[in-house]
Amino acid sequence: MNKKHRISPSRLILAAVTAFFYIPIVYTVIFSFNSSRSLTHFSGFSLRWYEKMLSSSTTMNAVWMTFLIAILATVISTVIGTITVIGLSKCGRVLRSAIGTVNDLPIMNPDIVTAIGLLMFFATIGVSKGFLTLLLAHIMFCIPYVMLSVTPKLRSLDPNLIDAAMDLGATPFQALTRVIVPQIRPGIVSGALIAFTMSFDDFVISYFTTGNGVNNISILVYTMSKRVNPSINALSTLVIVAITLVLGIVNLVPILHEKREKEGSEKGKSFAQSRKLMAAVAGVLVLAILGGTVGVSLSQQHKNAAAVEKYGSNVLKLYLPGEYLGENVIGDFEKQFGVRVIVENFDSNEMMYTKLAAGDRYDVLIPSDYMIERLIKEDRLQPLDKEVISNIDLLSEDCRGLDYDTDNTYSIPYFWGSVGIVYNKNNVSLDDLKSEGWNILADTKYAGHIYMYDSERDSFMTAFKALGYSMNTDSEAEIQAAYEWLCNVNSTMQPVYVTDEIIDNMINGIKDMGVVYSGDAAYILSENPDMGYFCPDQGTNIWSDAMVIPKDAPNPDLANEFINYVLTYDASLDNTETVGYTSSNAEVMADVSSGDGTYAGNEAYIPRSGFDKDEVFRDNEVLRKKLSELWIKVKAGSNG
């Protein structure tokens, strides 16, 4: 081969690394214009996800809050960090060394350690988590980066500069602002840029130190990613465009500056004036962001005086699993009632319970059946106002009078469904499914081709049913047998443990089988006709998630209004079509599953009912503790 055309290994590596970093970005941008909800199949060009993102008050509040926190944290941490470094330069070596060590701790510590420390600190001093705690946390972890950036520049200066300036008649303040600060300005600017980047990008510390509906972009994206939501792509694309423009300007300004300097001092002065103008424009933009944020906040707090007069507050706090709402439910409710809805998401019922036990207050919760039973036992819920919730008559008969709340005193079902197996009809025999049931998950013929849901309750349910036991057993022997069954599956089948990522993975046919909730299965089947859904005759978990009002809810009157609103036809239709889970509204359930409905003919949409081996999880303290302990061992591959 001609040497001129030979590609060196280093260039190949560079190209591979570049592709590794930038192909996902290109992928994100392309799918932000996808007309369907799929994150893998491009169905056509559309701006619907940009419209949805821009019209979402939750998303826009998170964007405003991100910029507000980042700007305030940057300014405050830069001032504090710079002043601290200058002050330390005049202190003794021992004090400098001690403070330097303390300053390095937040940088060297894992974010999770810092986050938990701040969480405990705020809880100890009795400060409610929200805007103030989030801002203080960001200032705290930004200061070390500013000091780290400014310190080298200050050390490179002649230590006699201040004395020389004061000998020439400058006051201490003039010596600081006109001599020292200009000399260390590059360090200050780089520290500020690092602080802004760290604040804008932070998730872990923000997640543990915020509350009361105060979210930034990173927390929002995390909650949005729990289910398929292409608005993530639209939001990410706008962030990418903004960053690209800023980087372009930052890199272009020095080039233009150098060019102007070569052309002459007069033009250089003109450029200096242009730079001042750019700084002024930037300042105006910052003030506009701050002013807009404050304006939006004030307008939301005082959105409708009538709502405040009627309910005592125009704010409703909603706590529910991530991505569990229709596209327009919250916006339409806010418009109709003149209120603001703060939406927070939880990963699990146990996480929700922990926050309630820690004193966090919400107006409406949407937990699962067994957790509702526990909350009722512990007297943590208040009875619903049936005079306000007149739409209870719209409930499907399958959702009325469930065992954990037989007369719907405390709860109104939101979604319901089953747990089953999604399978590739081309690769998995239906006869095998019918003959083996849940035991097909231990059939080595399918080793390496299954997903197990990363949930202790649902995974142990498959084991209990495969062995012919009740999933509510408290027998030590039966629990041990189920544990050993799961350990066998873990060691012989090489399962991949997943949560919501199973949706796109099964749509793409990456595995042949997966344990999945029926709502996710309904969406998978609608996207890939090669997929089927099967509930074994050994029985399964027929679950329901329901709306409840905590006993200490700040606004119970508005909470009852919200529950009644969600039961309406339009809200229920929006919820079920967007999320895929079975509606509790009888008319909606019938319309969606028949005729030209979104899930007509979809075998996963309507759960089976009246099957004697199907069960609902009950609150069982013995089982709760044992499953949590044993599930860790199962995933670790331990059998002892």
N, C-alpha and C positions, 0 to 999 in steps of 0.2 A: 504493500500500500504506500502511496505517496505520503511522505512525512507532512506535507503541507495540509493534507486532508485528514490527518490522524487526530482524533479527539483525545485529549489527555484525560487520564482518570480523575484528576482533580476537577476538571470542568464537568465531567459526568456526575461526580458527587455533588458539586455545586448546583447543577441543574436538578438533581433528585431532591436535594434539600429544599430548593426554591419551590419545586412542585408540591412537596409535602406541606409547605406552609401556605401556599397561595391557592391551590386547587380547592380546598374547603371554602375559602373566601369567595371564589368565583361561583362555586356551587350555591352558596348562601344567597348571593346576589341574584342568580338566575331563578331560583325557586321562590324568591320574594315576589315574583311576578306570575306565579302559577295560579291558574284559575280554580284549582281544586285544593282540598286540604292536605293532599298527599305531599310528603316530603321526599318522595322517591320517583313519582311518575309525573312528568310535566304534561298537563292536560291542555294548556293554552295560555296565551298572554292575558293578564288581568291586573288591575290596580286595587282589587277588592281588599287585600290585606293591608295596604297602605291606608285605605279609607277606614278600615276597621280600627287600625292602630291609632290614627289621628282622631277618630271620633270617640275613642275609649277614654273616659275620664281617669280611670285607673292607670293606664299607660302614660298619659300626658302628665299626671301628677307625679309619677315616678321619674319621668324625664326632668321635670322642673326641679324636683327635690334633689336629684343627682347633681345637677349643675349648681344649685344653691349651696348644698353641703360642700361640694368640691371647691367652690370659689371661696366660701367663708373659711373652710379648713385651710386652704392654701394661704390666704392672706394672713390669718391669725398665726398659723404655724411658722410662716416665713418670718414674721416680725419677732415672735418669741424666740425662734431658733437663732436668728441673726444676733439679736441683743444678747442672748445667752452666750454665744460663742465669743462675742466681743468682750463681755464681762469676764468670762473665764480666762481670757488671754492675760488678764491682769491679776489673776489669782495664783496661789501657790501650786506647785506641781502635784502635791498630794490631793488637793481638792479637785484639780483638773482631771487627774487620773480617776478619782472616784466617780465624778459626774460623768466622765466619758464612758466608764464601764456601765453605769446605769443607763446611759443613753443608747448603748449598743444592745441592751437586752431585748427591746421590742423588735429589733431587726433580726436578731439571731433566733428568738423564740418562734416556734411554729405559730401561725395565725390562730389556730384553735386554742392554744394555751392562753394567748393574750385575750381572745374573745371571752373565754370562760372566766378569766380573772376579772375582766371588766364587768361581765354579767353579775358576778358575785359581789363586786364592789358596789355597783348601783343598787343591788337588792339589799345589801347591808345598810346603806345610808338612807334607804327608803325613797329613792328617786324613781318615779314612774318612767318606764321606758317609752321613748318617743323621739321627737326632733332633737331635744336638748342632749339626751344621752348619745344619740347617733353622732351629733356634731362634736361633742367632747371626745368621743372615741376616735373619730377621724383626726382631730387636732392632735391627740396624744400620739397616734402612730405615725403622723406626718412629721412631727418635730424632729425626731432622730435623723430622718433623711435630709432635712434642711441643714441641720448641724453638721452632718457628715459631708455635705457639699460645700459649706461655707468655710469650715475649719482649715482645709489645705490652702485656700486663697489667703486667709488671714495670716497663716504661719509664714507665707512667702513674702510678706511685707516687712519692711524695715521697722523694727520695734520702736525706733525713735521718731517716727513720722508724726505722731500726735504731739510729742514734746516740741518738735520743730514748728509745727503749726501754731501751737500756743505761744511759743517764743516770738512768733511773728504777729501776735495780737489776736489770734482766733480764740473764741470761747470754746469750752469743752464740747458744746453741742455743735458749733460750727466745724470743729476739728473732726467730729464724728461724721457729720452729714456731708461735708464738702471734701474731706480728705480720705477717710477710711472707707466709707460706703462706696464711693465711685471706684475705688481700687478693687474692692471685693464684689462688685456688681455681677460679674460673670458667675461667681459661685452662688450668689443670692438667686439669680434668675434660674440657674440650673436646679437649685434646690426647690424653688417654687414649681418648676415644671414637673419635677419628680413627685412633689407633694400632690399636685393636681392629678397626675396620672394615677398615683396610688389610691387617692380618695375616689376618683371616678370609677376605678376598676374593682374596688374592694367588695368582697361578698361575705366571707366568713365572719369578720368582726361586725360588719353591718347587720348580718342575720341575727346575731346574738344580742346586739345592743339596741335594736329598734323595737318599736311597738306602736300601738294606737293607730295602725294603718299607715305609718310613715315608711315608705319603701323607696329604694333607689332602683336603678335599672338592673343591676346584677341580681337583686332579690326577685324582681319582677320576672326576669328571664328564667330564673331557677324554677319559680312556681309555674310559669307558662310551659316549661319543658316537661312537666309531669305527664301531659297528654299531647297529642299532635296539635300544634297551633302554629300555622305559618306566619302569624303576626311577628313571631320571633325573628323570622328572616327579614321582614320589612324593617323592623326596628334596628336590627344588626346592620342592614344595608345603609341606612341613614347615618349610623354611627361611623361606618367605614368611610362613607363619602366625606363626612365632617373631618375625620382624622386625616384623610388624604389631602383635603384642602389646606388644613393647618400645616401639615408637613411640607406641602408645596410652598406655602408662604414663608415658612421658617427657613427653608433652604434657598428660596429665591431672593429674599431680602439681602443676605450677605453678598450674593453675586452682584446684585444691582448696586449695592453700596461700594464694592470694590471697583466696579466699572465707573461709577460717578467720580470716585476719588482720582482715577486715572485721567478723567476728562477735565479736571480742574477744580480748584477750591470753590469757585462760585457755584458750580453745579453741585459740589459737595454740600454747600450750605443749603441749596435747594432741596437736596435729598434729606438733609437733617430736618428741614421743615416738613417734608413729606412724611418722614418717620414720626414726627410729633403728631401730625395729623392722623396717621394710622393708629397711634397710641390713643389719641382722643376718641377716634371712632370705636376702638376696642373698649375703652372705658364706658362709652355710651351704651354699647351692646351689653356689657356686664350689668350696668345699671338697669337696662331694659329687662334683662333676665330676672334680676332681683325684684324689680318693680312688678314685673308680670307675675312672678311667683307669689309675691305678697298680695297682689290684686286678686289672683285666682283663689288664693287661700281665703281672703276676706269675703269674696263673692260667694264662695262655697259655704262659709260659716253663716252668712246672712242671706242665703239664697231665697228663702221664703219665710217671711215673718209669720204667716198664717200657720205654717207647719210647726214653728217653734211654739206658738201660742197653743196649738192643739195638742202636741205631743210632749211639750216641755223641752224638746231638742229636735233639730232637723238632721241629726246624724244617726245612722244605723250602722252598727258594727256586726259584720257577718264573718263567720269562721267556718270554713268548709274545705274538703279535699281539693287539691289543685286542679284547675281546669274542669270545673264541674258546673259551669254556667253557660247558658245560651249566649249568642253574640249580642243580643239587644236587651236582655232581661234587666240588667242593672240600669242601663241608660234610660229605658222606658219607665222603670219604676221611679227613678229620680225625677224625670219630667212630670209624671203624673201626680206625684205627691209633693213635689217641690222640696226634696230632701237630698242629702248626700249619703252615699253608701260607701263605707270603708270595708274593703274585702281583704281578708287575710286567709292564707292557705296553710293546711297542715299535711304532713307526710303520712301520718298514721293516727289511729284513734288514741294510741298510747301517748303520742306527742301532744295531742289535743288535751288529754286528761292532765298531763303534767303542767301545761300552761294554766289550766283552770285551777289546779291545786296550788299553783304559785301566786294566785290572786288576780290573774288577767281577767278582764270583764268583757263579755260580748253580749249582743242582743239576740242573735240567732246562731245556733250551731247545727251542723249536719253530720252527726256521728252515725256509726253502724249500730245494728240491733243489740248486740251483746253489750256495747258500751252504754247505750241508752238504758238498758236494764240496770247496769251498775250505777249510773247517775241517779236513777229513780230510787234505788236502794239507799243511796247515800244522801238523799234529800237535797240534791243539787239542782233540781229542775222545778219550775213553777207550772201550774196547770194552764192550759191554753184557754183563751177567751172564745168560746164557741159562738158567741153572738157576733163577734167580729169575723171569725173564720167561717163564714156562711158557705164557702165553696167546698167544704168538707164533703158535701153530697156528691161532688164530682169524682170522688175517689173510686178506683176500681175495687170490686169486692175482694179481690185477692190481696189488697193492701189494707183492708179494714180489720180492726180487732186482732192484731198480731199478738203472739204470746207474751211478749215483753211489755205490752201496753194494750190490754184487751179492749178498752173502750176509747182509745185515742185521747186519753186525758192529757198526756204530756207530749205526744209526738204526732206528726203528720208525715207519712211516707213521701219521700222526694223521688228516689229511684229505687228500683228493685231488680233482682236478677239471680243468676245462678253461676256456679263455677263448673267449667267443663274442659274438654280437650278440643283445641283447634288442630286440625290435621290436614295434610296434603293428600287429597283424594287419589292422586296419581302414584303416591309412594306408600301409603298406609292402607292396609286392608280393613274395610268396614267389618268384615267377618271377625278379624282379630279384635277389633274394638268391642264388638258385641260379646264375644266369648271370654275375653280377658278383663274387660272393664278397666278399672284403674291399674290393674296389674300389668297392663301393656307398657306402663312406664318403667317396668323392670324386665321387659322382654329384650334380651340382648340382641335380637335381630334388628332393633332400632337404636342400638347403642351409638352415642355420639350425635344423635339427631333429635334430641328433645330439649325443650326449655322447661324448667321448673320455676314457678312463681316464687319470688324471694319474700315469702310471707310465712311465718311460722304456723299460723292458724290454718291457712289454706293448704300448705304442704302436709301438715299432720292430718288434715281432713282427708286427703287422698290416701294416706297410709291407713287411717282408721277404717275407711270405707272398703279399701282393698282387702283388709283383713276381716271384714264383716262386723266391725265394732261401731258403736255410736260415736260421733265426733264430739259428744259432750261427756264422754266417759271420764271418771276420776279413778279408775282402777289402775293401780301401779303396774300390774302385769301387762295390761293392754297398752298403756302408754309406753312401756319398755319395748313391747313387740312392735309398735308403730315406729319407734325410734330406730330399732334394728332394721326394719323394712326400708326406711329412708336412708340409713347408712349403706345398705346394700345397693340401693339405686345410685347413691353418690359414688360408690366405688366401682360399680360395673357398667353404668350407663354414661358416665362422663357428662352429666347434665350441665347446662349453662343456666345459672340463676339470674333472673331478670325481673324487672318491674314493667313500666310502661313502654320500654323500648321493644318489647315483644310485638307491639302493634306493627311497626314498619318492618321488623325482621320477618314476621310471618307473611306479611303482604308480599315481600320479596322472595319468599320461599327459602330462606336461609336454613331453616330446620324443618323437619317433617311433622313434628308434634309440639304442642305447648299447652301447659295448664294456664287457663285464662278466664277472666270474668266475661260474662255473656255480652255486656255492652261493648267491650273491646273486640270480642269475637264478631259481633254484628258489623262493626266497621271493617274488620279484616275481610269478612266474606263479601261485603259490598265492593271492596277494591280488588279482590282476587277470587274469581269464580272457581279456581282449583281448590279452594279451601272449604272444609266442612267443619261442623260443630257437633260434638257428641257428649251427652251426659250418660255415664254408665248406669246400668240397672242396680248397681250396689248402693246407689244413692249419692247425693251431693249436698252442697250448702246452698240453700235458697236464702239469700241475704236481702236485707233492705236497709237503706240509709234514710233517715228521717230528720225533719226540722224540729228543733226543740228550743225552748227559751230557758236560759239559766236562771236560777233563783235570784241572782244579784244583777240581772240585766239592767243596764242604765236606762234603756228606753223600751220597756215591754209593750207599750201601746203600739208603737211603730213596728215592733217585731211581729205582733199579731197581724197587722196590716200587710206586712211583707209576706208572711206565710200564706195568707189568703190570696194575695196577688199571684204568687208562684203557682197556685192551684188552677188559675184561670186557663182557658184553652190556649190562648196565644203564647203565654209564658211557658206553659208546659210543652207546647209544640216546639218552640224555639230551643228549650233545654234538650229535649230528646233528639231532635234532628242534629243539633250541634255536637252533642256528647256521645250519643249512640246507645245510652242505657234506657231501659224500659220505663216509660212514664207511669206515674201513679194515677194520672187522669184517665179514666176509662175511655172517654171519647177519643182522646189523642192517641191512646194505645191502639185502638181499633183502626183509626184512620191511617196511622203511620204504617201499620202492618198489613194493610189490605189495599186492593185497587191499585192506584198509582202512588201509593205512599212511599216514603223514602226507604223503608225497610220491608216492603211487601215481598213475601216469599222468602224472607231471610230467617232461616231456622234458628238463629241465635237470639233474635230480638225478644220474643215472648218466652219467658221461662215456663217450664212445665209446672203444673200444679196438681195436687192431690196424689202425688206419688208417695207411698207410705214410708219409703226408706230415705226420703229427703228430710233434711233437718235445718233448723236455724241455730246458729251458735248462741249459747246461753252464757251468762256471766258465771264463771266457775273459777274460784280463786285458786284451787289446787291445780287445775289444768293450766291456768294462766301462768303460774310460776314455773311449772315443770316444762311447758313448751318453750318458754323463753330461754331456759337453761339448756335444754337439749338441742334446740335449733342451732345454737352457736357451735355445738359439738358436731352436728351433722355437716354443717358447711365447712368445718375445719377438717373433715374427713376422719374424725375420731370415732372409734367404736367402744371406747372405754369410759 
